[in-house]
């Protein structure tokens, strides 16, 4: 496979990806250096304008360079990736001439190279495009927060690390971005750190992600040991010469893919490392949209799609990815059915939709998985920002049981939220149907009928719980107090403009043929685009209608129904309310094993008895020996003379009698 190598000295276009990457970092730097001066003028939103300008600049450059990429290199099976500023690794002085040899330790050499191909092109457009709208939305949402300078600096830093993650040309550089977004998510989730729940949620996200990251680190170590390279293109090329590993035959490809998938599960919130994401709702709502829609949580899906040539070699790894994704999708959807916090509904929806993406990757439809990632970014960002507009109108209230009848009070928010709900439910002509349709179709054509059944059932649940949220929030009568109703108001246009733009996007992005665009990057010659079976489209559309009509019946027509169903299926309802027991199990493990074990075993036995016993015993032994030998040091000259005489006699005897 030929590659187009571009150097800055040879092609000025090579600088554009660097500018896309560094503009948000420049915004972060400016806000760090001059943030105190901006804070003095409490009415000034200069920090927000700087942050928005840098991310909008990155978006404009991304559109420019991606357009040139597709024009010069093409898309589809014959497209080529553009490797920007890849230095020669043969001689250190050559690397220094470009200034891009990042790590040079003996035979371990890692360049600081950026890779722009159709897959990373889709990702940077999503990150900068949706990210720009979230930045603009934040101008209104955070306008009265005294710490908005810190907030916007974190947003810019997050954008930089996310762009580094998807543009990095090798696994170590990807890992720097990977860890960077983990750090920024901790800072953003716990932004209101004086609130204990927010602080705890930030720590929970940080710790759970570190567990997943251990798998990614071990995977990189194994890749270097086995192949001697961590370059993404080279790993894809090496995969061509490796044998296929069926189920039960666990070779190097299976081990490597499973280790990397552990990292993906942590970042993309898959079972059993999904528990951090719902708690991340403690951060500001635009942060929820940024983390849960277009950026951080999609990193695991991107990693699996990027290394598709390796995953295709292992049937065991592919089945693991597919079934973990399917289990996560249905589990999170059931939990979303009983949530009353509008943001928690969307959080579990995100976990479920990420499971859908992994299901697609696990059956070999990597391009389709990326397609759903792309469409999901638009309608989920719209839903999160719409929920923020509702919360803004309700003066901070997030409980849907205290809402109702808001459609006439905040009509723009209602209209856009309805479009987002219809998109995720799979209503025709909206983005969600196209990507979900492709996932389910691939499951049918590839004869993964159990996975198809799970996916279809999850689609019904998705349409139901999202319609439930829509009806509880905007229909019926207002269920809050009179004071709250009096203050309900529509959001400013700085918040409404991103909602309108994303709503329009929900009609448009489904028409973009993402699977064909990323075909080259994911090396997917067997991506299926066959004709739909006659029964397929009616069944998929019917799944959405069943969910919507079911929610309409229970929350508009027969409002006493949900309570009666909950009472009739009390054990199941309680299981869903307790989130399938994952948090309870982890809390029990933490308290009874980690804390109690540390106290009773590590402290009282290992530390107090063994370590302290060894140290104290050494001291006691020295004291005992000193006490025993002190009688020899009494200061009497005759005693010393006697000892000297005895020693002399012993020495002479030894010399006389030795052989």
C-alpha positions as CSV (number, residue, x, y, z in Angstrom):
1,X,0.0,0.0,0.0
2,X,1.5,3.3,-1.1
3,X,1.6,6.2,1.4
4,X,1.8,9.9,0.7
5,X,4.6,11.4,2.9
6,X,4.4,15.1,3.2
7,X,7.0,17.3,4.9
8,X,6.4,20.9,5.7
9,X,9.3,22.0,3.5
10,X,7.8,20.2,0.6
11,X,4.1,20.9,1.0
12,X,2.7,23.9,3.0
13,X,-0.5,21.9,3.5
14,X,1.3,19.8,6.0
15,X,1.2,22.5,8.6
16,X,-2.7,22.6,8.7
17,X,-3.1,19.5,10.9
18,X,-0.7,21.0,13.4
19,X,-2.6,24.2,13.5
20,X,-5.9,22.3,14.0
21,X,-4.2,20.6,17.0
22,X,-2.4,23.6,18.5
23,X,-5.1,26.3,18.3
24,X,-7.1,24.9,21.3
25,X,-3.8,24.6,23.2
26,X,-3.0,28.2,22.4
27,X,-6.4,29.2,23.8
28,X,-5.7,27.3,27.0
29,X,-2.3,28.9,27.3
30,X,-3.7,32.4,26.9
31,X,-6.5,31.8,29.4
32,X,-4.0,30.5,31.9
33,X,-1.7,33.5,31.5
34,X,-4.3,36.2,31.4
35,X,-7.2,34.6,33.2
36,X,-6.8,36.6,36.4
37,X,-7.1,39.9,34.4
38,X,-10.3,38.6,32.8
39,X,-11.8,37.7,36.1
40,X,-11.6,41.3,37.4
41,X,-14.3,42.4,34.9
42,X,-17.2,40.1,36.0
43,X,-19.4,41.2,33.1
44,X,-16.8,40.4,30.5
45,X,-17.0,37.1,28.7
46,X,-13.6,37.4,27.1
47,X,-12.5,34.0,28.1
48,X,-15.5,32.4,26.3
49,X,-14.8,34.4,23.2
50,X,-11.1,33.3,23.1
51,X,-12.1,29.7,23.7
52,X,-14.8,29.8,21.0
53,X,-12.4,31.5,18.5
54,X,-9.7,28.9,18.8
55,X,-12.1,25.9,18.4
56,X,-13.9,27.6,15.5
57,X,-10.5,28.2,13.9
58,X,-9.7,24.5,14.3
59,X,-13.0,23.6,12.7
60,X,-12.5,25.9,9.7
61,X,-9.1,24.4,9.2
62,X,-10.4,20.9,9.6
63,X,-13.0,21.5,6.9
64,X,-10.3,22.9,4.6
65,X,-7.8,20.1,5.0
66,X,-10.4,17.4,4.9
67,X,-11.8,18.8,1.7
68,X,-8.2,18.8,0.2
69,X,-7.6,15.3,1.5
70,X,-10.7,13.9,-0.3
71,X,-9.9,15.9,-3.4
72,X,-6.2,14.8,-3.6
73,X,-6.2,11.3,-2.1
74,X,-9.8,10.2,-2.7
75,X,-12.2,8.3,-0.5
76,X,-13.4,4.8,-0.5
77,X,-11.4,1.6,-1.2
78,X,-8.8,3.4,-3.3
79,X,-8.2,6.4,-0.9
80,X,-4.9,7.0,0.7
81,X,-4.0,8.5,4.1
82,X,-1.8,11.5,4.5
83,X,1.0,11.0,7.0
84,X,2.0,14.5,8.1
85,X,5.6,15.2,9.0
86,X,6.8,11.7,9.6
87,X,10.6,12.0,10.1
88,X,13.1,9.4,9.1
89,X,14.1,7.2,12.1
90,X,17.4,6.1,10.6
91,X,19.6,8.9,11.9
92,X,19.1,11.1,15.0
93,X,20.4,14.2,13.1
94,X,17.7,13.7,10.5
95,X,15.1,13.6,13.2
96,X,16.5,16.7,14.8
97,X,16.2,18.5,11.5
98,X,12.5,18.1,11.7
99,X,12.4,18.4,15.5
100,X,9.9,15.6,15.6
101,X,11.7,12.6,17.1
102,X,9.8,12.4,20.3
103,X,11.3,9.4,22.1
104,X,14.8,8.0,21.4
105,X,15.9,5.3,23.9
106,X,18.2,2.8,22.3
107,X,16.2,0.9,19.7
108,X,12.9,2.4,21.0
109,X,12.2,5.4,18.7
110,X,8.8,7.1,18.6
111,X,8.2,10.1,16.3
112,X,5.7,12.9,17.0
113,X,3.8,12.3,13.8
114,X,0.2,13.2,12.9
115,X,-1.9,10.9,10.8
116,X,-4.8,12.2,8.8
117,X,-6.8,9.7,6.9
118,X,-10.5,9.3,6.2
119,X,-11.1,7.9,9.7
120,X,-9.3,10.6,11.6
121,X,-10.9,13.2,9.2
122,X,-14.4,12.1,10.3
123,X,-13.2,12.3,14.0
124,X,-11.7,15.8,13.8
125,X,-14.7,17.2,12.0
126,X,-16.9,15.8,14.7
127,X,-14.8,17.0,17.5
128,X,-14.3,20.5,16.3
129,X,-17.7,20.9,14.7
130,X,-19.9,19.7,17.6
131,X,-17.3,21.0,20.0
132,X,-17.6,24.5,18.6
133,X,-21.4,24.5,19.1
134,X,-20.9,23.3,22.7
135,X,-18.4,26.2,23.3
136,X,-20.9,28.7,21.9
137,X,-23.7,27.2,24.0
138,X,-21.5,27.6,27.1
139,X,-21.3,31.4,26.5
140,X,-24.9,31.6,27.7
141,X,-25.0,28.7,30.0
142,X,-22.0,29.7,32.1
143,X,-22.4,33.5,31.7
144,X,-23.0,34.0,35.4
145,X,-20.5,31.5,36.8
146,X,-17.6,33.3,38.5
147,X,-15.2,30.5,37.4
148,X,-15.9,30.7,33.7
149,X,-12.3,31.5,32.8
150,X,-11.2,28.2,34.4
151,X,-14.1,26.4,32.7
152,X,-13.3,27.6,29.2
153,X,-9.6,26.9,29.7
154,X,-10.5,23.3,30.6
155,X,-12.7,23.0,27.5
156,X,-9.8,24.2,25.2
157,X,-7.4,21.8,26.9
158,X,-9.9,18.9,26.5
159,X,-10.3,19.7,22.8
160,X,-6.5,19.7,22.3
161,X,-6.0,16.3,23.9
162,X,-9.0,14.8,22.0
163,X,-7.6,16.0,18.7
164,X,-4.2,14.6,19.7
165,X,-5.8,11.3,20.4
166,X,-7.4,10.9,17.0
167,X,-4.5,12.5,15.0
168,X,-1.7,10.7,16.7
169,X,0.1,8.4,14.2
170,X,1.2,5.9,16.8
171,X,-0.1,4.3,20.0
172,X,2.2,6.2,22.5
173,X,1.0,9.6,21.0
174,X,-2.5,8.4,21.0
175,X,-2.0,7.4,24.6
176,X,-0.9,10.9,25.6
177,X,-4.2,12.2,24.2
178,X,-6.0,9.3,25.9
179,X,-4.6,10.2,29.3
180,X,-5.1,13.9,28.6
181,X,-8.8,13.6,28.0
182,X,-9.0,11.5,31.2
183,X,-7.4,14.3,33.2
184,X,-9.6,17.0,31.7
185,X,-12.7,14.9,32.3
186,X,-11.8,14.7,35.9
187,X,-11.4,18.5,36.0
188,X,-14.6,19.2,34.1
189,X,-16.8,16.6,35.9
190,X,-15.6,18.0,39.3
191,X,-15.7,21.6,38.1
192,X,-18.0,22.6,41.0
193,X,-15.6,20.9,43.4
194,X,-17.1,22.4,46.5
195,X,-20.1,20.2,45.8
196,X,-19.2,16.8,47.3
197,X,-21.1,14.7,44.7
198,X,-19.3,16.5,41.9
199,X,-15.9,15.9,43.5
200,X,-16.7,12.3,44.1
201,X,-17.9,11.8,40.6
202,X,-14.7,13.3,39.2
203,X,-12.6,10.9,41.3
204,X,-14.7,8.0,40.3
205,X,-14.3,8.7,36.6
206,X,-10.5,9.1,37.1
207,X,-10.1,5.9,39.0
208,X,-12.3,3.7,36.7
209,X,-10.5,5.0,33.6
210,X,-7.1,4.2,35.2
211,X,-8.3,0.5,35.5
212,X,-9.0,0.5,31.8
213,X,-5.8,2.3,30.9
214,X,-3.8,-0.5,32.5
215,X,-5.1,-2.8,29.7
216,X,-4.1,-0.3,27.0
217,X,-0.6,0.0,28.5
218,X,-0.1,-3.7,28.6
219,X,-1.4,-3.9,25.0
220,X,1.2,-1.4,23.8
221,X,3.9,-3.3,25.6
222,X,2.8,-6.6,24.0
223,X,2.6,-4.9,20.5
224,X,6.2,-3.6,20.8
225,X,7.4,-7.0,22.1
226,X,5.7,-8.9,19.3
227,X,6.1,-6.6,16.4
228,X,8.8,-4.1,17.3
229,X,6.6,-1.1,16.3
230,X,3.7,0.9,17.7
231,X,3.0,2.8,14.4
232,X,-0.7,2.5,13.5
233,X,0.0,2.1,9.8
234,X,2.7,-0.5,10.3
235,X,0.5,-2.5,12.7
236,X,-2.1,-2.6,10.0
237,X,0.4,-3.8,7.5
238,X,1.8,-6.4,9.8
239,X,-1.7,-7.8,10.4
240,X,-1.8,-8.8,6.7
241,X,0.8,-11.5,7.4
242,X,-0.6,-12.9,10.6
243,X,-2.7,-16.1,10.8
244,X,-6.4,-16.0,11.5
245,X,-7.2,-17.1,15.1
246,X,-10.6,-18.9,15.4
247,X,-12.4,-19.3,18.8
248,X,-10.3,-21.4,21.1
249,X,-7.0,-20.5,19.5
250,X,-5.7,-17.6,21.5
251,X,-2.6,-16.2,19.8
252,X,-0.8,-12.9,19.8
253,X,-3.6,-11.1,17.9
254,X,-6.3,-12.3,20.4
255,X,-4.2,-11.3,23.4
256,X,-3.4,-7.9,22.0
257,X,-6.9,-7.1,20.9
258,X,-8.4,-8.1,24.3
259,X,-5.9,-6.0,26.2
260,X,-6.6,-3.0,24.0
261,X,-10.4,-3.6,24.4
262,X,-10.0,-3.3,28.2
263,X,-8.8,0.2,27.6
264,X,-11.7,0.9,25.2
265,X,-14.2,-0.4,27.8
266,X,-12.9,2.0,30.4
267,X,-13.0,5.1,28.1
268,X,-16.3,4.2,26.3
269,X,-18.1,3.0,29.4
270,X,-18.8,-0.7,28.6
271,X,-19.6,-3.4,31.1
272,X,-18.1,-3.7,33.7
273,X,-16.3,-0.3,33.6
274,X,-19.4,1.8,32.7
275,X,-20.2,3.0,36.2
276,X,-18.4,6.3,36.0
277,X,-20.3,7.8,33.2
278,X,-23.8,8.3,34.8
279,X,-22.2,10.0,37.8
280,X,-20.3,12.3,35.4
281,X,-23.7,14.2,35.1
282,X,-22.5,16.2,38.1
283,X,-20.5,18.5,35.8
284,X,-22.0,21.4,33.9
285,X,-24.4,20.3,31.2
286,X,-22.2,21.5,28.3
287,X,-19.5,19.2,29.7
288,X,-21.9,16.3,29.7
289,X,-22.6,17.0,26.0
290,X,-18.9,17.3,25.2
291,X,-17.8,14.2,27.0
292,X,-20.8,12.0,26.3
293,X,-21.7,13.0,22.8
294,X,-18.9,13.8,20.4
295,X,-15.6,13.2,22.1
296,X,-14.2,11.3,25.1
297,X,-16.6,8.3,25.2
298,X,-16.1,7.6,21.5
299,X,-12.4,7.2,22.0
300,X,-12.7,3.5,22.7
301,X,-14.8,2.9,19.5
302,X,-12.2,4.9,17.5
303,X,-9.4,2.7,18.9
304,X,-11.1,-0.5,17.9
305,X,-12.0,0.8,14.5
306,X,-8.4,2.1,14.0
307,X,-7.0,-1.3,14.7
308,X,-9.7,-3.2,12.7
309,X,-7.1,-5.1,10.7
310,X,-5.8,-6.7,13.9
311,X,-9.3,-7.4,15.3
312,X,-10.4,-9.1,12.1
313,X,-7.7,-11.8,12.8
314,X,-9.3,-12.9,16.1
315,X,-12.7,-14.4,16.1
316,X,-12.6,-14.6,19.9
317,X,-11.8,-10.9,20.3
318,X,-14.5,-9.9,17.8
319,X,-17.1,-12.0,19.6
320,X,-16.1,-10.4,22.9
321,X,-16.5,-6.9,21.5
322,X,-19.9,-7.8,20.0
323,X,-21.3,-9.4,23.1
324,X,-20.0,-6.9,25.6
325,X,-21.5,-4.2,23.4
326,X,-24.8,-6.0,23.1
327,X,-25.0,-6.7,26.9
328,X,-24.1,-3.1,27.6
329,X,-26.7,-1.7,25.2
330,X,-29.6,-3.7,26.7
331,X,-28.5,-3.2,30.3
332,X,-28.2,0.6,30.1
333,X,-31.4,0.8,28.2
334,X,-33.3,-1.0,30.9
335,X,-31.8,1.3,33.6
336,X,-32.8,4.4,31.6
337,X,-36.4,3.3,31.7
338,X,-36.7,4.2,35.4
339,X,-34.5,7.3,35.7
340,X,-36.2,10.5,36.8
341,X,-33.2,12.8,36.4
342,X,-33.4,14.1,32.8
343,X,-29.6,14.0,32.5
344,X,-29.3,10.5,33.9
345,X,-31.7,9.3,31.2
346,X,-29.4,10.7,28.6
347,X,-26.3,9.3,30.4
348,X,-27.6,5.7,30.3
349,X,-28.7,6.3,26.8
350,X,-25.1,7.2,25.9
351,X,-23.8,4.0,27.5
352,X,-26.4,2.0,25.5
353,X,-25.6,3.7,22.2
354,X,-21.9,3.1,22.7
355,X,-22.8,-0.6,23.1
356,X,-24.5,-0.4,19.8
357,X,-21.3,0.9,18.2
358,X,-19.2,-1.9,19.7
359,X,-21.8,-4.4,18.5
360,X,-21.3,-3.1,15.0
361,X,-17.5,-3.4,15.3
362,X,-17.7,-6.9,16.8
363,X,-19.6,-8.2,13.8
364,X,-17.1,-6.7,11.4
365,X,-19.0,-3.6,10.4
366,X,-16.4,-1.2,11.6
367,X,-17.4,1.6,9.1
368,X,-21.0,1.3,10.3
369,X,-19.9,1.6,13.9
370,X,-18.1,4.8,13.0
371,X,-21.2,5.9,11.1
372,X,-23.3,5.5,14.3
373,X,-20.6,7.4,16.3
374,X,-20.9,10.3,13.8
375,X,-24.7,10.5,13.8
376,X,-24.9,9.9,17.6
377,X,-22.6,12.9,18.2
378,X,-25.3,15.2,16.7
379,X,-28.5,14.0,18.2
380,X,-27.0,13.2,21.6
381,X,-25.3,16.6,21.8
382,X,-28.6,18.1,20.8
383,X,-30.4,16.2,23.6
384,X,-27.8,17.1,26.2
385,X,-27.8,20.8,25.3
386,X,-31.6,20.6,25.1
387,X,-31.7,19.2,28.7
388,X,-29.4,22.0,29.7
389,X,-31.9,24.5,28.3
390,X,-34.7,22.8,30.2
391,X,-32.6,22.9,33.4
392,X,-31.8,26.6,32.7
393,X,-35.5,27.3,32.3
394,X,-36.3,25.4,35.5
395,X,-33.7,27.3,37.6
396,X,-31.5,24.2,38.1
397,X,-34.2,21.6,38.5
398,X,-33.4,18.2,36.9
399,X,-36.2,16.0,38.2
400,X,-38.7,15.3,35.4
401,X,-41.4,14.5,38.0
402,X,-41.3,18.3,38.8
403,X,-41.7,19.3,35.2
404,X,-44.4,19.0,32.6
405,X,-46.3,21.3,30.2
406,X,-43.1,23.1,29.2
407,X,-43.7,23.0,25.4
408,X,-45.6,26.2,25.3
409,X,-43.2,28.0,27.7
410,X,-40.0,27.1,25.9
411,X,-41.1,26.3,22.3
412,X,-37.6,26.4,20.7
413,X,-36.2,24.0,23.2
414,X,-39.2,21.8,22.8
415,X,-39.0,21.7,19.0
416,X,-35.3,20.9,19.0
417,X,-35.5,18.3,21.8
418,X,-38.3,16.6,19.9
419,X,-36.1,16.3,16.8
420,X,-33.3,14.9,18.9
421,X,-35.7,12.4,20.5
422,X,-37.1,11.3,17.1
423,X,-33.5,10.9,15.7
424,X,-32.3,8.6,18.5
425,X,-35.6,6.7,18.3
426,X,-35.1,5.9,14.6
427,X,-37.9,7.9,13.0
428,X,-37.6,8.0,9.2
429,X,-35.6,10.8,7.5
430,X,-33.5,11.5,10.7
431,X,-29.9,10.5,11.2
432,X,-30.4,7.8,13.9
433,X,-32.5,5.6,11.6
434,X,-29.7,5.4,8.9
435,X,-26.9,4.3,11.2
436,X,-29.0,2.0,13.4
437,X,-30.5,0.5,10.2
438,X,-27.0,-0.3,8.9
439,X,-26.0,-1.9,12.2
440,X,-29.1,-4.2,12.3
441,X,-28.8,-5.0,8.6
442,X,-25.2,-6.1,9.0
443,X,-26.2,-8.3,11.9
444,X,-28.9,-10.0,9.7
445,X,-26.7,-10.4,6.6
446,X,-23.7,-11.7,8.6
447,X,-26.1,-14.2,10.2
448,X,-25.7,-12.8,13.8
449,X,-29.4,-13.2,14.5
450,X,-29.1,-13.3,18.3
451,X,-27.3,-10.0,18.2
452,X,-29.9,-8.6,15.8
453,X,-32.6,-9.6,18.2
454,X,-30.9,-7.8,21.1
455,X,-30.2,-4.8,18.9
456,X,-33.9,-4.6,17.8
457,X,-35.1,-5.0,21.4
458,X,-32.7,-2.2,22.5
459,X,-34.1,0.0,19.7
460,X,-37.7,-0.5,21.1
461,X,-36.4,0.4,24.7
462,X,-34.6,3.4,23.3
463,X,-37.6,4.8,21.6
464,X,-39.7,4.2,24.7
465,X,-37.4,5.8,27.4
466,X,-36.6,8.8,25.2
467,X,-40.2,9.4,24.4
468,X,-41.0,9.0,28.1
469,X,-38.5,11.8,28.9
470,X,-40.1,14.0,26.2
471,X,-43.6,13.5,27.4
472,X,-42.7,13.9,31.1
473,X,-40.9,17.1,30.5
474,X,-43.0,18.9,27.9
475,X,-46.5,17.5,28.0
476,X,-49.3,17.3,30.6
477,X,-49.6,19.8,33.4
478,X,-46.8,21.5,35.3
479,X,-45.9,19.5,38.4
480,X,-43.5,21.8,40.1
481,X,-44.4,24.6,42.6
482,X,-45.9,27.9,41.6
483,X,-42.6,29.8,42.2
484,X,-40.7,27.5,39.8
485,X,-43.5,27.8,37.1
486,X,-43.4,31.6,37.4
487,X,-39.7,31.7,36.5
488,X,-39.8,29.3,33.5
489,X,-38.2,31.1,30.5
490,X,-36.7,30.4,27.2
491,X,-32.9,30.3,26.9
492,X,-30.9,33.1,25.2
493,X,-30.0,32.7,21.6
494,X,-26.4,31.9,22.5
495,X,-27.9,28.6,23.7
496,X,-30.7,28.2,21.2
497,X,-28.4,28.7,18.1
498,X,-26.4,25.5,18.8
499,X,-29.7,23.6,19.3
500,X,-31.1,24.7,16.0
501,X,-27.8,23.9,14.2
502,X,-27.7,20.4,15.7
503,X,-31.4,19.8,14.9
504,X,-30.7,20.7,11.2
505,X,-27.7,18.4,11.4
506,X,-30.0,15.5,12.5
507,X,-31.7,15.8,9.1
508,X,-28.4,16.0,7.1
509,X,-25.7,13.8,8.6
510,X,-27.5,10.6,8.0
511,X,-27.1,11.2,4.2
512,X,-23.3,11.2,4.5
513,X,-22.0,7.8,3.5
514,X,-19.5,7.4,6.4
515,X,-18.9,3.6,5.9
516,X,-17.6,4.3,2.4
517,X,-15.5,7.3,3.5
518,X,-13.7,5.4,6.3
519,X,-13.5,2.2,4.2
520,X,-9.7,2.7,3.5
521,X,-8.8,3.5,7.1
522,X,-10.5,0.5,8.7
523,X,-9.4,-1.9,5.9
524,X,-12.8,-3.3,5.5
525,X,-13.1,-5.0,2.0
526,X,-16.1,-7.1,3.2
527,X,-18.2,-4.1,4.4
528,X,-21.7,-5.1,3.3
529,X,-24.0,-2.8,1.4
530,X,-26.5,-5.4,0.1
531,X,-30.1,-4.8,-0.5
532,X,-32.4,-4.8,2.5
533,X,-34.6,-7.9,2.9
534,X,-38.2,-7.1,2.2
535,X,-39.2,-7.4,5.8
536,X,-36.3,-5.5,7.2
537,X,-37.2,-1.8,6.9
538,X,-40.8,-2.2,8.1
539,X,-39.6,-4.1,11.2
540,X,-37.0,-1.5,12.1
541,X,-39.4,1.4,11.7
542,X,-42.1,-0.5,13.6
543,X,-39.6,-0.9,16.5
544,X,-39.4,2.8,16.8
545,X,-43.2,3.3,16.6
546,X,-43.8,0.6,19.2
547,X,-41.6,2.4,21.7
548,X,-43.0,5.9,20.9
549,X,-46.6,4.7,21.1
550,X,-46.0,2.7,24.2
551,X,-44.6,5.8,26.0
552,X,-47.4,7.9,24.7
553,X,-50.0,5.5,26.1
554,X,-48.3,5.3,29.6
555,X,-47.4,8.9,30.0
556,X,-50.1,10.8,28.1
557,X,-53.2,8.5,27.9
558,X,-53.0,6.2,30.9
559,X,-50.7,8.0,33.4
560,X,-51.5,5.6,36.3
561,X,-50.1,2.8,34.2
562,X,-46.4,3.2,35.1
563,X,-47.0,2.9,38.8
564,X,-49.1,-0.2,38.4
565,X,-46.5,-1.8,36.1
566,X,-43.8,-1.0,38.6
567,X,-45.8,-2.6,41.4
568,X,-46.6,-5.7,39.3
569,X,-42.9,-6.2,38.4
570,X,-41.4,-4.9,41.7
571,X,-38.3,-7.1,41.8
572,X,-37.4,-6.2,38.2
573,X,-38.2,-2.5,38.7
574,X,-35.9,-2.5,41.8
575,X,-33.2,-4.2,39.8
576,X,-33.3,-1.4,37.2
577,X,-33.4,1.3,39.9
578,X,-30.3,-0.3,41.5
579,X,-28.6,-0.2,38.1
580,X,-28.3,-4.0,38.0
581,X,-26.3,-3.9,41.2
582,X,-23.0,-2.8,39.7
583,X,-22.6,0.2,42.0
584,X,-23.7,-1.8,45.1
585,X,-21.2,-4.6,44.2
586,X,-18.4,-2.1,43.7
587,X,-19.2,-0.2,46.9
588,X,-19.4,-3.5,48.8
589,X,-16.0,-4.6,47.4
590,X,-14.5,-1.2,48.2
591,X,-15.8,-1.2,51.8
592,X,-15.5,-4.9,52.7
593,X,-12.5,-5.9,50.7
594,X,-10.4,-2.9,50.1
595,X,-11.0,-0.8,53.2
596,X,-11.7,-3.7,55.7
597,X,-9.0,-5.8,54.1
598,X,-6.5,-3.0,54.4
599,X,-7.4,-2.5,58.0
600,X,-7.5,-6.1,59.2
601,X,-4.8,-7.6,57.0
602,X,-2.5,-5.0,55.6
603,X,-2.5,-2.8,58.7
604,X,-3.0,-5.1,61.7
605,X,-1.2,-8.1,60.3
606,X,1.3,-7.1,57.6
607,X,2.2,-3.6,58.9
608,X,1.8,-3.9,62.7
609,X,2.9,-7.5,63.2
610,X,5.2,-8.4,60.3
611,X,6.9,-5.1,59.3
612,X,6.8,-3.5,62.8
613,X,7.6,-6.9,64.3
614,X,10.6,-7.2,62.1
615,X,11.9,-3.7,62.9
616,X,11.1,-3.9,66.6
617,X,12.5,-7.4,66.8
618,X,15.8,-6.3,65.2
619,X,16.1,-3.6,67.8
620,X,15.2,-6.0,70.6
621,X,17.8,-8.5,69.3
622,X,20.5,-5.9,69.2
623,X,19.6,-4.7,72.7
624,X,19.7,-8.4,74.0
625,X,23.1,-9.0,72.4
626,X,24.5,-5.8,73.8
627,X,23.2,-6.7,77.2
628,X,24.9,-10.1,76.9
629,X,28.3,-8.8,75.9
630,X,28.4,-5.8,78.1
631,X,29.9,-7.9,80.9
632,X,33.1,-8.2,78.8
633,X,33.6,-4.4,78.9
634,X,33.9,-3.7,82.6
635,X,37.1,-1.6,82.5
636,X,39.4,-3.9,84.6
637,X,43.0,-4.2,83.2
638,X,43.5,-7.7,84.5
639,X,40.4,-8.9,82.6
640,X,41.7,-7.4,79.4
641,X,45.2,-8.9,80.0
642,X,43.6,-12.3,80.6
643,X,41.6,-12.1,77.3
644,X,44.8,-11.0,75.4
645,X,46.8,-13.9,76.9
646,X,44.0,-16.3,76.0
647,X,43.9,-15.0,72.5
648,X,47.7,-15.3,72.1
649,X,47.7,-18.9,73.4
650,X,45.0,-19.8,71.0
651,X,46.8,-18.2,68.1
652,X,50.1,-19.9,68.9
653,X,48.3,-23.2,69.4
654,X,46.7,-22.9,66.0
655,X,50.1,-22.1,64.3
656,X,51.8,-25.1,66.0
657,X,49.2,-27.7,65.3
658,X,48.0,-26.7,61.8
659,X,49.0,-29.3,59.2
